[in-house]
């Protein structure tokens, strides 16, 4: 059995026209999607509205991926 393919979502949270997801899905391996929220890696601090949008976008992404049997792991980096 092949190792799972990991797709790292960063700024582009779309499924459609996502080359990394398309390539990972092309094989016989299971696909695992990952999003890392790292405050220290952001060029500027995000406000409440940006974090609210991100939360909703990640929920939508997780639901869309789940429809294709792909789990989304969200990881919080150091605060």
FENVENJO-V912718 format. One record per residue. PSI is psi in whole degrees, -180 to 180 (NA if undefined). Layout:
psi = [PSI PSI]
//
This chain:
psi = [132 156 152 151 132 129 121 113 132 -86 -30 107 25 150 -43 138 40 102 -38 -43 -39 -45 -42 -36 -18 -25 -177 1 155 150 134 127 142 137 128 121 109 104 -39 -22 -10 140 -29 154 137 147 -178 -40 -41 -41 -35 -45 -45 -42 -48 -40 -39 -36 -43 -44 -45 -42 -43 -42 -40 -33 -19 17 37 119 150 119 124 132 132 124 -176 137 NA]
//
